[in-house]
Amino acid sequence: MTVAALAEVADVSAVEDRHVRLAGVTRVFGRPGTPKSVHALGPIDLDLRRGEFFSVVGPSGCGKSTLLDVLAGLSKPTEGTAEFEGRPIDGVPAGVGVVFQEDASFPWLTVADNVAFGLRRAGVDAAEIARRVDYAVGFMGLKAFAGAYPAQLSGGMRQRVCIARTLVMQPRLILLDEPFGALDQQTRLLMGDELLRLWRETSATVLLITHALDEAAMLSDRVGVMSARPGVFIDVVETGWEVERDSRIVSHHRFGDITGRLWEKLRTESLKHLRDG
Ligand SMILES: Nc1ncnc2c1ncn2[C@@H]1O[C@H](COP(=O)(O)OP(=O)(O)OP(=O)(O)O)[C@@H](O)[C@H]1O
């Protein structure tokens, strides 16, 4: 292999390693510089490694959802560049799945039809749809409820339907915006286990937005702490957990140190938000 070819291989693997890259990303709503404009986010520099689990915590209104929207291709950066797999994000990129906080299941469709929805729209053939739906419904523990309607399910189960709907599309990047925010503490921890299982199974890169520091500390390889609006990263905490982990990690002797460090950074920023409104 020539030196030039070797350099090219090295370059490709560097891009591969940087599964997601944000460089100098800002988002201003309204015309920048005008009195009504809102500087919501940034500048943000962030590289996500392929297959890592990254969570974002930050005070209310600091721009977390705006960050996720930029990655999902739902909002364009005002400045800077956002890339997924080495290409600029322009519109919703193929290979990216999003799970929102609110229950986004379709009440008029059964669980199986909810899960099949995106595949049908994408024109995937019927046998493949049946195979993937069967797998995703089974993986999320919903087999017995495949023919049920969302109204017949608990909040946690409905959120599992939404996750199964994302899983079935085989995403390489999964974005979750407060997916368990409406659930009680025990259900949240158990859903965290489900999410870890899904992450291991798919090898996808995950970006999770959460208000819950324990959730961020338990699930993530790294946790980014954002400042009050306009949100920038003021700390990135490496948890150092093994890939094989679950919610029992909350009793690990280092767990308190991690949540303590997150809270120390976040406390000052949250106070700013409280004072400034
Ligand atoms: N379309 C919009 N037009 C104007 N301002 C907006 C728009 N969307 C968001 N904002 C403002 O941008 C800021 C960041 O909003 P964003 O929803 O990203 O914050 P967040 O950190 O996700 O909030 P929370 O934690 O409360 O969910 C807020 O001040 C919000 O009011």
The ligand as a Tripos MOL2 file, in Angstrom:
@<TRIPOS>MOLECULE
LIG
   31    33     1     0     0
SMALL
NO_CHARGES

@<TRIPOS>ATOM
      1 N1        -38.7000   28.1470   17.9300 N.pl3     1 LIG1
      2 C1        -38.2300   28.9410   18.8890 C.ar      1 LIG1
      3 N2        -38.3220   30.2730   18.8230 N.ar      1 LIG1
      4 C2        -37.8370   31.0750   19.7810 C.ar      1 LIG1
      5 N3        -37.2100   30.6260   20.8960 N.ar      1 LIG1
      6 C3        -37.1020   29.2990   21.0170 C.ar      1 LIG1
      7 C4        -37.5870   28.3850   20.0450 C.ar      1 LIG1
      8 N4        -37.3220   27.1130   20.4720 N.ar      1 LIG1
      9 C5        -36.6820   27.2480   21.6480 C.ar      1 LIG1
     10 N5        -36.5500   28.5360   21.9710 N.ar      1 LIG1
     11 C6        -35.8820   29.0770   23.1880 C.3       1 LIG1
     12 O1        -34.5560   28.6030   23.1560 O.3       1 LIG1
     13 C7        -34.1220   28.2790   24.4850 C.3       1 LIG1
     14 C8        -33.6590   26.8420   24.5470 C.3       1 LIG1
     15 O2        -34.7770   25.9920   24.3790 O.3       1 LIG1
     16 P1        -34.6530   24.4070   24.4910 P.3       1 LIG1
     17 O3        -36.0360   23.8530   24.3600 O.co2     1 LIG1
     18 O4        -33.6380   23.9250   23.5410 O.co2     1 LIG1
     19 O5        -34.1150   24.2280   25.9790 O.3       1 LIG1
     20 P2        -34.0510   22.9110   26.8870 P.3       1 LIG1
     21 O6        -32.7450   22.9510   27.5890 O.co2     1 LIG1
     22 O7        -34.3630   21.7290   26.0720 O.co2     1 LIG1
     23 O8        -35.2420   23.1920   27.9070 O.3       1 LIG1
     24 P3        -35.9640   22.1880   28.9270 P.3       1 LIG1
     25 O9        -34.9110   21.6340   29.8090 O.co2     1 LIG1
     26 O10       -36.8890   23.0860   29.6860 O.co2     1 LIG1
     27 O11       -36.6660   21.1650   28.0950 O.co2     1 LIG1
     28 C9        -35.3020   28.5950   25.3990 C.3       1 LIG1
     29 O12       -35.1210   29.8780   25.9430 O.3       1 LIG1
     30 C10       -36.4890   28.5500   24.4650 C.3       1 LIG1
     31 O13       -37.5200   29.3890   24.9400 O.3       1 LIG1
@<TRIPOS>BOND
     1     1     2 1
     2     2     3 ar
     3     2     7 ar
     4     3     4 ar
     5     4     5 ar
     6     5     6 ar
     7     6     7 ar
     8     6    10 ar
     9     7     8 ar
    10     8     9 ar
    11     9    10 ar
    12    10    11 1
    13    11    12 1
    14    11    30 1
    15    12    13 1
    16    13    14 1
    17    13    28 1
    18    14    15 1
    19    15    16 1
    20    16    17 2
    21    16    18 1
    22    16    19 1
    23    19    20 1
    24    20    21 2
    25    20    22 1
    26    20    23 1
    27    23    24 1
    28    24    25 2
    29    24    26 1
    30    24    27 1
    31    28    29 1
    32    28    30 1
    33    30    31 1
@<TRIPOS>SUBSTRUCTURE
     1 LIG1         1 GROUP 0 **** ****
